[in-house]
Amino acid sequence: MALLGLLLFLLQVAAREIGYRLGRRHAERRNANAESVGVIVGGMLGLLAFVLALTLSFNNQRYEERRAGALAEANAIGTAWLRAYTVGHPRGPEIARLVEEYAALRTEFVRAPATSTALDAMATRSGALQAAIWGQMAGIAEERRDAMAESLQRALNDAFDLGAAERYAFNFPMPAEYFWLLLGLTAVSMGAVGYQLGLRGTPLHALSLALIGMWTLVMLVIVDLGTARLGRFQTSTEPYEWTLQGFQGGVVVPPMAPAAR
């Protein structure tokens, strides 16, 4: 992200300097109207601000979807674990143990960096765990068709469906077309700002650099929100960690208190 920010900043500085030199050259020939150019530059900056706001809203929505998906999946895994213990079948504890292993694997998936080479292995392991859990569930379903067995089956299905949804959210980053659109509009807009300043003969280096810095920071936030495994806006694994903490000790059934006489 730091390297990307530096490249974006230098690109805008270069576009501004090129536009400024062109503006100075046209000002010497007196074949350009600075006031008319200012109207066009204002419109370009307004369009750039609109696209930035639109893209920021889109990527923020994707970020919130990943966060909400993590919480929903962690809750569904916890529900499946509890129902495995209360289903009242010998296969229940084994399903609960596999669900614990599955929750730990999902935590590693969310935490893994973008450069991790283990993502494909995690996906394979996740599929194997789901198959093992469903195999145990099929054994229960062959023997029992009561409400408790059906409740466990629904909980497992919800947990696996939400896991697939979360994986899709992580694999759906910011479209490349959005990034190149932002990059092109920013470069052209900064070139137009430099051109207008060149026509007026006022460099305004400090203010130009401040504007470029602001645009760069906004673009970095947009890219950060749109990428699941880069930057500072990453999905927290706390919901999974809380669920794993709840697994500790299993489910202890206390003895019934003696009836009062």
TASUL-V885946 format. One record per pair of residues at least 24 apart in sequence whose ideal C-beta (glycine too) atoms are under 8 Angstrom apart, sorted by the first residue. I is the first residue (numbers start at 0). J is the second residue. Records with the same first field share a line. If there is no record, write none. Layout:
# TASUL-V885946
I->J ; J
This chain:
# TASUL-V885946
0->219 ; 222 ; 223 ; 229 ; 230 ; 231
3->219 ; 222
4->215 ; 216 ; 219
7->182 ; 185 ; 214 ; 215 ; 218 ; 219
8->211 ; 212 ; 215
10->182 ; 185 ; 186
11->185 ; 186 ; 189 ; 211 ; 214 ; 215
12->189 ; 208 ; 211
14->185 ; 186 ; 187 ; 189 ; 190 ; 193
15->189 ; 190 ; 192 ; 193 ; 207 ; 211
16->193
17->190 ; 193
18->189 ; 190 ; 191 ; 192 ; 193 ; 194 ; 195 ; 196 ; 197
19->193 ; 194 ; 196 ; 197 ; 202
20->193 ; 197
21->193 ; 194 ; 197
22->193 ; 194 ; 195 ; 196 ; 197 ; 198 ; 199
23->197 ; 198 ; 200
24->197
25->194 ; 197 ; 198
26->197 ; 198 ; 199 ; 200
31->198
33->195 ; 198 ; 199
36->191 ; 194 ; 195 ; 198
37->195
39->191
40->188 ; 191 ; 192 ; 194 ; 195
43->184 ; 187 ; 188 ; 191
44->188 ; 192
46->184
47->184 ; 185 ; 188 ; 214
50->180 ; 181 ; 184
51->181 ; 214 ; 217 ; 218 ; 221
54->173 ; 177 ; 181 ; 221 ; 225
55->217 ; 220 ; 221 ; 224
57->173 ; 177 ; 225
58->173 ; 221 ; 222 ; 224 ; 225
59->224
61->168 ; 171 ; 173 ; 224 ; 225
62->224 ; 225 ; 232 ; 234
64->168
65->165 ; 168 ; 169 ; 227 ; 234
66->234 ; 235
68->161 ; 164 ; 165 ; 168
69->109 ; 165 ; 234 ; 235 ; 236 ; 238 ; 239
70->238
71->161
72->105 ; 158 ; 161 ; 162 ; 164 ; 165 ; 238 ; 239
73->102 ; 105 ; 238 ; 239 ; 241 ; 242
74->238 ; 242
75->154 ; 157 ; 158 ; 161
76->101 ; 102 ; 105 ; 158 ; 239 ; 242
77->242 ; 245
78->154 ; 157 ; 158
79->151 ; 154 ; 155 ; 157 ; 158
80->242 ; 245 ; 246
81->250
82->147 ; 150 ; 151 ; 154
83->151
84->249 ; 250
85->147 ; 250
86->139 ; 147 ; 148 ; 150 ; 151
87->147
88->139 ; 142 ; 143 ; 148
90->135 ; 136 ; 138 ; 139
91->139 ; 151
93->135
94->132 ; 135 ; 136 ; 151 ; 155
95->246 ; 249
97->128 ; 131 ; 132 ; 135
98->132 ; 155 ; 158
99->243 ; 246
100->128
101->125 ; 128 ; 129 ; 132 ; 158
102->239 ; 242 ; 243 ; 246
103->243
104->128
105->162 ; 165 ; 239
106->236 ; 239 ; 240 ; 243
108->166 ; 169
109->165 ; 169 ; 234 ; 236 ; 239
110->236
111->228
112->228
113->226 ; 227 ; 228 ; 229
115->228
122->166
125->162
129->159
168->227
169->227 ; 228 ; 234
172->225 ; 226 ; 227
173->221 ; 222 ; 224 ; 225 ; 226
177->225
178->222
181->218 ; 221
185->214 ; 218
189->214
